[in-house]
């Protein structure tokens, strides 16, 4: 039996934001967490869960624009909501098409990008490009369903999702960030 991944880490994004993250793998899949902060302001806090096959299974995202929750249903649809302050405080998503291989992308989230790369690592050789259906939560709060997002495996460890900058993950699918470090979550 392969040891389960249980790692914590941190690093910097090109804009100087600090990312603190954990990945804990268990019987039901992986639980990916991150908090992204710039100066003294938190940009977002994320909980992203993937099933044992690496498919997206649950999202909780907290940002200044509100709270986001999403999960796919067995019938191939996405459900969830965005709760924000204001007159139209809840925006529901119910029944949006979402197949098992579709991607959920959170703009500005290295953990969501790493989860996408980890899911596709065995099927995509170096230099391969795929177009996949996706749901994108934009940094501006926009929720989009583009017909296809380009996923590229640039090298063994370098990837690009959509129009974003290339990023690097290690063999376990963990993000390799500037000035970063990682360590086991478990105590010996």
Buried (B, 14 or more C-beta within 10 A) or exposed (E): EEEEBBBBBBBEBEEEBBBBBBBBBEEEBBBBBBBBBEEEEEBBBBBBBBBEEBBBBBBBBBBEBBBBBBBBEEEEBBBBBBEBEEEEEEBEBEEBEBEEBBBBBBBBBBBBBBBBBBBBBEEBEEEEEBEBBBBBBEBEBEBEBBEEBBBBBBEEBBBBBBEBEEBBBBEEBBBBBEEBEBEEEEEE
